[in-house]
Amino acid sequence: MAARALGILDTSPLVSRTGLVIIQIHPKERDGVVAVPLKHLALTDERRYGSTLLMFFSMKEEQSAC
């Protein structure tokens, strides 16, 4: 369920450019979440507390063409 929600939030206008998406999952679910193809969000941090894993995502910085 977290992977699906992350995929939806990746293209959602609800997340601002300075916004932060935090996913709380069991560590065993991590592989499914990182397998989600993301266009706008990037994993910036992970923190494990016992059987809880928090994954922090923020908007990728825009790449300007030089």
Buried (B, 14 or more C-beta within 10 A) or exposed (E): EBBEBBBEBBEEEEBEEEEEBEBEBEEEBBEBBEEBEBEBBEBEEEEEEEEEBEBBBBBBEEEEEE
